[in-house]
Amino acid sequence: MIGSDVENWSDPDLADAEDWKDDELEDGEETGQLYEHFRMTVDKGQAPMRVDKYLMDRLNGGVSRNRVQKAADAGFVMANGKPVKSSYKVKPCDIITVMMDRPRYETTIDPEDIPIDVVYEDADLMVINKPAGLVVHPGCGNYTGTLVNAIAWHLRDNPDYDPNDPGVGLVHRIDKDTSGLLVVAKTPDAKTHLSRQFFHKTTQREYNALVWGHVEQNSGTIVGNIGRHPKDRMQMTVYDPDSGIGKSAVTHYTVLERLGYVTLVKCVLETGRTHQIRAHMKSIGHILFNDERYGGNEILKGTPSSTYRQFVQNCFAACPRQALHAKTLGFEHPRTGKQLFFTSELPDDFTLLLERWRNYIGNLQIK
């Protein structure tokens, strides 16, 4: 029976189904394993009823019908061990379960002494340059050692900052293996004001990405809804804007440098969807370099020679993650109204990767 579980079926549990309004969201590494969060047996006298309404009623208002429907669309609602859509009609003695991609866990943010690069701080907010490899927020398999634990340590002497209060903290997130700038709200008013700017798309965000292939157009705009891949739910994919599937997304890109078999591009986000840049660039045939989840950790362009294969493997080793960096961040200060703009240099692994490609292409041209 559901017991007190109702109050725990909240945003962290349904992060993937709800699709947080983040840049390139990824709450740690996902394993593909599903964990049971709720189980209930339909009464013998139960009349046929849609499973979304059934769950909403049984959860006693603990969750909206829309959220149940999104959970079902994501494959999290099951009847007798098989995923069902929200329109499924429950039958007497059905076993209804809600599965999630993370185990049940009551997340408590404890301060941890983890170094962070704070590029700006005042009484209202902080801007942090996150390194690749650091998970932003506790999630499946990463309940400690995250950026929010580091922020809690940094602000441990601030009596007004409670790291477990959702009214303060991170305003947006980026992937574990994406580096770059993030803004943190230190007060509820700052969180509300900054979140509104992200929602209304008035922030300025630019990413640098190294992608496979020769991007022919000097600039372009990718418009396509972002939603879960129908066969691989660890990936996002792009759907037609008129399909009604996924959430609308717009990415503007500009070529910064062509390096033979790869291209360095600048991406400006008009929206912030899960894996937006990664999915959008793949949709136009340019997967991010060394993006394992989307197949960029294979040699997708180039010659079949053993020398070239070894060179690319060395590049993978130099930058052992997707080549994506959140380079700039601009927004209006929530209290003063002043426009703030921050930029961060490419990290060492990304810089080394570019140097290797420049040298390789330069040597080819000399020959």
Salt bridges, closest charged atoms under 4 A:
ASP5 OD1 - ARG104 NH2 3.59
ASP11 OD1 - ARG67 NH1 2.93
ASP13 OD1 - HIS37 ND1 3.87
ASP16 OD1 - ARG228 NH2 2.60
ASP16 OD2 - ARG233 NH2 3.77
GLU18 OE1 - ARG67 NE 3.47
ASP22 OD2 - ARG173 NE 3.22
ASP23 OD1 - HIS172 ND1 3.51
ASP23 OD1 - ARG205 NH1 2.58
GLU26 OE1 - ARG278 NH1 3.56
GLU26 OE2 - ARG293 NH1 3.55
ASP27 OD1 - ARG173 NH1 2.63
GLU30 OE2 - ARG293 NH1 3.73
GLU36 OE1 - ARG39 NH2 2.90
ASP52 OD2 - ARG50 NH2 2.97
ASP52 OD2 - ARG65 NE 3.22
ASP57 OD2 - LYS53 NZ 2.91
ASP94 OD2 - LYS91 NZ 3.89
ASP101 OD1 - ARG102 NH1 3.19
ASP101 OD2 - ARG233 NH1 3.74
GLU106 OE2 - ARG104 NH2 3.70
GLU121 OE1 - HIS154 NE2 2.91
GLU121 OE2 - LYS186 NZ 2.92
ASP122 OD2 - HIS333 NE2 2.71
ASP124 OD2 - HIS333 NE2 3.76
ASP124 OD2 - ARG335 NE 2.74
ASP175 OD1 - HIS275 NE2 3.94
ASP175 OD2 - ARG278 NH1 2.33
GLU257 OE1 - ARG358 NH2 2.83
GLU270 OE1 - HIS252 NE2 2.70
ASP291 OD1 - ARG278 NH2 2.69
GLU332 OE2 - HIS193 NE2 3.49
ASP349 OD2 - ARG321 NE 2.94
